[in-house]
């Protein structure tokens, strides 16, 4: 059994390091699936397992002598930073395509105002509690520890990573052997409960009826955001289009319409793209109401109440994958799905996020479009969008690492601000995040295919997060128990709880009373502003509709960006 003992005790060996991370991540992910009161902590449990393992190694006397704990410090730092880069870059790719659009969709600007208010108030409450409880001690580590508490209270792991990186960049900052992950771990459990509890409390404070909110959502969904379709039968009386293909007629008109049926020489035919139009033919036309006059003026006179003798086709719904390159970057309004093709697009799924089907939303390769309509119409839209999985099977690894490379360079650029003794850098968290958002939002303009399936994005993101949390937890294990039992652990718990609930109660009430947000949308907004999936899960379960997902996806991109940026700004401005 000597080989097993060496595997456990030789902290510098590759085998030991790999086994360490494998055990911490596997056990943490397994425990993260266990639900407590219907809520599971997910990958965050890796942090707590890592703390336990780090604690065991530290007090067993077999910790690495150079300060790395259960593994060499240089290796642990690399694993932590590498995991953080993968995590934030994939988050940027996920939120990038909808980042700027979130400000333009219905109510999006107001939703983001509320989210910004929650983020800013979180920081303000944290600073207020810091000056009230800790500032008189004059201990340099108190403010960084409260930043850790802040990000545990709002359940935001990328912010924790950004703060840790900022601390490392400040020379001479004495943390006294403390790790801000201890403050994060103290505040996190009540942070999850506090977000959900504050959301419930808003319901009672504002006297909200769930049935009334559900009815309001139902009425809102009945309003079609797209142009209304118009169906008519036209007789070709324009000699100038006699002998032309349907595609030529459409191109000449400059308006989008679909010919669904045709009667030629007394026989019914199913028209195709290259079908020849003849004088006297009858065409079954579908177009937008605004285009009726122009289409009729070009083709000919309308034949009212013409009976095409067709049976009503069944209505179906289908998720169609966007794989045609010429669709990339086009808005839903430009596609005229409802007015021309006779189908309704009810939602867009992008990188695992549900997006509201607004006319200004730009389609991107890899989007899954939920289309509802008659079978023939849905099939026609399917041929236009592509729906070819083979086009997307091959992963685009090159653009991913090119983006990471550019993100690291961008994060290394120093920015000097008045009052700062040390130039501020976006670092390994902020730099890749911003570049990923820009790539996700604008890569279509440069014909760069950065598409990554939601499954691949989720895998890389979870892998990076797990590695990061495992490294942070193991490193924090040496001081965590001391922090909780003999240090300020209990203070971190109750201050974290106040950081969680006070901003939600204030801004949530404003959102309801001033902006009149639907409660279900508000639940998603609160979850998104705290980037908290468990709170979104609770909101979806309560609502039974898509409103929470709309609120969540609308504010999530900006909230995540601000959380990461504020983490570094607080440390750099106030501790440098």
N, C-alpha and C positions, 0 to 999 in steps of 0.2 A: 504493500500500500504506500511505499515511499513515493511513487510517481504521483499519487493523488495529493499527498501532503505537499510536494513541491509545486504542484499545479495551483494549490491554494495559497501557499506562502511566498513563492517567488514572484513578487509583485511586478517585476520588470519584464517578465517573459510574455511573448505574444499570446501563448496559449492561455495564460492566466487572465490577461486583459480581455481577450475575446470571451472567455467563459464568464468573467465578471459581468460584462455588458449583456451577454445572452441571458444569464439568470435574472438579472435585475429587470430587463425589459420583458422577458417572457412572464415572470411572476407578476410584474406590475400591470401588464396588459390583461392578464387573466383576472386579477382582483378588480381591475377597473371596470369590468363588465358586471360586477355584482351591484345590484341596486339597493340603495338605502332610502326607504320611503319613496320608492319609484324613481329615484335619481341615481345615476351612475356617474362616476368621475372620469371614466375613460382613461386616456393615456396619462392624465395627471397623476394617477396612482403610481406610475413609474418613479416619480419624484420621491414619494413616501417610501417605497421599497428601497430606492437608492440611499435615502437617509438612514434607513435601518441597517443596510449592509455597511455603509460607511461608518456608522456608529460602532458596529461589531468589530470591524477591522481596527478602528482607532483604539478601542479599549481592550482589544485582545493583545496589543503589543506587536502586531505583525504589519502595521501600516508602513508604507514606503517612507524611507528616511528623509527624502528630499521634500517632503511636505505635500505629496500628492495623495496621501491616504492609501486607498486600496490599489493604486496604480501610480506610476510616475506622474509628477505634476505636468510635465510637458505633454505627455500623451493625453491626460485628462483635459487639458486646455484645448488641444487640437480637436478632440472628439466633441467637446462642447461647442466650439466655434463652427466646426464643419456641420454638425447637426443643425445649428441655428441658421446657417446660410441656406441649407436645403429647405428648411422649414419656411423661412420668410420669403424666399424666392418663389416657391410654389404658391404661397398665399398671394403674392403679387400677381402671378399669372392668373390665379383664380378670380381675383377681384378687378383686375385691370380692364377687361372688356366692358364692365358695367360701372367703372369708377366715375367717369365723367357723365355718363348717361343718367346716373342716379340723381343728379341735380336737376335734370330736365323733365323727368316724368311727373305725372300728376301728383302734386303734393310733395315731390321729392325734396325741393329746396327747404320747405318748412320742416320736413322730417329731419333733414340734416342739421337744421338750426337746433332742434331739440337734442340731437345726438351730440353736437358740439357743446351745448350747454351742460350735458351730463358729464362729458369728458373733462371740461374745464372745472366744473364744480367738484369732481372727484379730486383733482389736484388741489383746489382751494381748501377743501375740507382736510385733506392730508396735511397741507402746510399749516393750517390753523391748529390742528391737533399737535403737530410737531412743536410749534412755538408755545402751545399751552402746556404740554407735558414734558418735553425733552430739552428745549432750547436753553433753559437755565443751567443745565449740566455742562454745556460747552464741550460735549463729546463729539468728535469728528465723525464717528460712525453712526450716530443717531439718525441723521437725515437720510443717508443711503439705506439704512434699515427700514425707515418709514416708506421709502420708495418701494422696497420689496413688499411691505405690507400693502401699499396702494395697489400693486399689480396682483397680489393674491386676492384682495378685496374685489377687484373687477375681473378676476379669473382670466387675465391676459398674460399668457406665457411669453409671447414674443417681446412684450415690454420688459419683462424680467431679464431676458437675454440682452436686450439693448442697454438696460441699466448696468448690468454686470460688465458689459464691454466698455461702457463709458467710464466706469470706476477704474478699470485696468489702464485706461489711457491717461489718468491723472497722476503724475508723479508725486510721491510724498503723501498720498491720502492713506491715513492709518486706519485700517478697519479692525485692528486688534485681534486678528485671526477670525473675525466674524464673517459670515457669508449671508448676503441679503436673501438667499433662498430660504433661510430659516424664517424670516419675517413673512415671506410669501407663503410658506407652508402653514404658518400659524393662522393666516387670514383666509386662506382659500376655502376651507369647508363651509364656514359661515358666509363667505362671499357667494357661493352657489345658492345656499338657502336664502340669503338676504335679498338677492335679485328677484327670486320667485316670490318671496314673502312681501316685498315692497310692491310688486306688481299686483298681488291680491289685495293689499291694503288700499291701493289707489281705487280699485273697483268699489270698495265700501265707502271710502271717503267721498267719491263722486257719485255714489248711488247709481251705479250702472246696472242695467238689466241685460244679461247675456242674450236673452231671447230677442230683445229689441235690437241689439247690436247685430245679431245674426240676420234679422230681417232687413236691416239697412244694407248689409253686405249683399244680400240676395238681390235687392232692388238695384244696387249699383252695378252688379255683374250683368244684369239684363240690358244695360245700356251698351250698345255696340260702339266701341271706340273707333271702328273703321268706317270708311265711306259706305253708304248704303248701296247695295247692288240693285241694278235695274235689268230686268229681262224683257226682251221684245223680239218680234219677228219683223225683219226687214226684207223688202223685195228689191233686188238689184235693178236700179233704173239709171245708173250712172255709166254711160258708155266708156268712160275713161278707165274704169277698173275691169271692164270685160276682158277676160283672158289672163288676168293677173292672179298670182298666188295669194293666198290669205296672208302670208307673211309679208308680202310686198304691200298689200293694202294697209296692214297694221303699221308698217314702217312709214308709209307715205302719210298716214293720218297723224302719226306722232302721239297717239293716245293708245292706251292699253285696253284691249277687249278680247273676248274669247268667243269663238263661234262653236257652239256645242252641237248644233244640228244643222243639216242642209237638205233642201229638197231641190233636186236637179232633174229636169225633164220628167217630173211627176214621181220620181223615185226618191226615197229617203236614203241619205248616205251619212256616214260619220266622217266629218271633215278632219283633215290632218293639216300639218304645217304647210305642206306644199300643194294643197288642193286648189284647183283652178276655179275661180269665180266666173260665172257666166251671166249674161244679161237675162233677167227674168227669174234667176234663182231666188229661192227663199232661204234666208239665213236666220237661225236662232242665235241671237246675240245676247251676251251678258257683259255689262260694263258698269262703271260708276255712274251715279245719277248726274253728276256734273258733266259727264261726257256724252250724254244721250243726244243732245242737239248736234254736236260735232260729228258723231258716228253716223247719225241719220242723214246729215247733209252730204256726206261723202258717198254712202252706199245707196240710199234710196228711201222710198216711202215705207212707212210702217203699216203692217197688216195686223189690225187689231183682232184679238181673240182667236188667233189661229191655233187649231188643235193638232199638236204634234203626235198625238195618239201614243204617248209614252207613259209607262207605269211609273209611279213614284218610287224612286230608288231608296233603299234603306240608308239611314244615317249612321255613319261609323266614325270612330275616332282612332287616330294612329299617330304614333311618334315617328317623325321623319328626321333623319340625320342630314345635316347640311354638309355636303361633300363637294359640290360643284364650285370650282374656284371663282367663276364669274359672279357668284352670289355673295362672296365674301365682301363685307363692307356696305351692302345695300340695306336700306331701312325697310321696315315692314310696310310703311306707307308706299314706298316705291314698288313693292311687289304686288300690291292690289289683290291680296288673297281673297278678301271678302267680296269686293265689288266686281271682280273680274272672274275669278276662278270658282266663286260660289262656296268657299269654305271659310271657316272662322279659325284663326289662330288664338288659342286661349292662353297658352303659356310657352315660355322658352326655358329650357334647362341648359345651363352653361356652367361647366366645371362643378356640377353638383348643386348649383344655386338656382332657385326658381326666380325668373324675372318676369315682370309684368309686360304683357304684349302691347307696348305702346308703339304708336306709328313711327316715332323717331328712333326706336331701338334698331341698331345696326346688327344684322345677322353676321355671324362669323363661323368659319369652318369648325365643325364639331358640335355646333348647337343642335339640340334636340327640340324640334318644333312639334307641339301637340296640335294636330289639325283635325277639325271636326267638319264633316260634310258628307255629301253623297259619295258612294264608292268610286264612281268614275272621276269625280272632281278631285278626290283625295289622291287617286292614282296619278292624275295629271300633274298635281303639285309635287308628288313624289319624284316624277321624272325630271322636274325642273330643279329640285333641290339636290338631287343626286341619290342620297340614301344608299351609298355604297360603302360598306364597312371596310372593304379591302383597301380603299384609298387612305384609311386612317390607321390601319393596323401597324404600319411601320413607325416606330417611335422616332421623334426628332430630337435626338440627344445633342447634336451639335449646337443648335440654337440655344438650348438650355444652358450649356456651359459657356457659350459665348456671352449670354446675358449675365451669368454669374461673374465672369471675368470683367465685363464692363461695370457691373454693380460694385465690385470690390474696388476698382479704380475710382469710381465716382464717390464711394464711401471714404476714400483716403484723401480726398481734396479738403484742405483746411479752410474753414470759414471763420473770419475774425469778427467779433462783435464787441461793441464798447462794454467795458466792465468785466470782460473775461480775460484772465491772465493766460489761459491756454486756448488756442484756436479750436473751434468746434468741428468735429468730423462726424458724418453720418455713420461711418463705421461699417462693420460687417453685417449689421442688421438693417440700418436705414438705406444704405447704398443699394444693395441688391433688391430691396423692396421697391424703391422708387423706379429703378430700371425695369423691373419685372412688370410694374403697373403700366409704364409707358409702352413696353413691348406688347403687353396684352391688349392695350387700347389701340395702338396705331400700327402694328406690324402689317396689317392688311394693306396699308397705303404703300408699303415698300415691297409688297408681294413676297413677304417672308412668312413661311409656314411655321409657326411656333406652336401649332396645335398639340395638345397633350390630352389624352382621354381622361375623363374624370377619375377613373380607376387608377391610372398611372399617377396622376397628380396627387390623389389621396394617399397612395402607397408611399411616394417619395416624401410627401409632407409628414405622414405619420412616422416614417423611418427617421427623418431628421429630428422630429420632435422627441421621439423616444430616446435617441442617442443623446440629444441635448439634456433632457430631463434626467437620464441615468447619470450623466457626468456631473450635473449640478447637484443631484441628490447625494451621490457618493462623497463629493467634496464637502457638502454641508453637514454630513453625518457626524463629523468630529465635534461640532459646536452646537448642534441642534438641541440635544437634551439639556445641555447647560443653559441655553437660551430660554427654554420652556420652563425648566424647574427652578432655576436660580436667577435667571435674568429677567428680561422684560416680556416674556412670552405671553402672559395673560394680558398685558397692556396691548400687545400687538393684536390679540384676538378682538378685544372690544373696540379699539380704535379702527381696526379694519372693518368691523361691522357697521360703524357709523359712516365710514367712507363709502360703503356700499349703498346704504339705504337713503341717506339724506339727499344726494343729488337726484335719485330716482323719484322720490316723493315730490320734490320741488318741480323738476322739469316734467314729470309725468302729469302732474296736476295742471301745469301750464298748457301742455299739449292737449289735454282734454278740455279745459275751460276756454282757452283762447283760440286754439286752432281747430277745435271740435273733431279731433281724430277719433275714428272708430276704435273701440277698446281692443278689438282683436289685432288691428294694425298696430296699436300702441304697444301691445304685448311683444310683438315681433321687433318693434323699434327699440324697446328697452333691452331685449336680448341681444340685438345687433350692436347697440352702442356699447355693450359690455362684452361683445364677441363671445357670448356664452351659449354653446349648443344645448346644454341641459335646459336652460330657460326657454329656448326655442321649442324644444321637444314638449315641454309642459304647455306652452302656448298653442302649439298645433293640436295637442290632445284636447285642450279646452275648447278651442274654436271649431274644429271640425271643418275648416275651410282654408283657403290659401292666403287669407289676409295676413296672418303673422309672418309667413315666408316673404311676402311682398315688403312688409315693414323691415324685416331683418336684412334682406338683400339690398334694400335701398340705402341703409345707413352703415352697413358693415364695412364697405371699402374705406370710406373716410375715417370711420372710428378706428379701424385697425391702424391706418396710417398715422393718425394723431397719437394713438397710444404709444406706438414705437418712437415717434419723434419726441414726444413729451418726456419719455423715460430718459433719453439722452440729454435733453435740454435742461431738465431739473438738476441732474448730476453735474453737468458741465458749467452751468451758470452759478450754482449755489455752493458747489464743493470745490471748484477749481481755485 
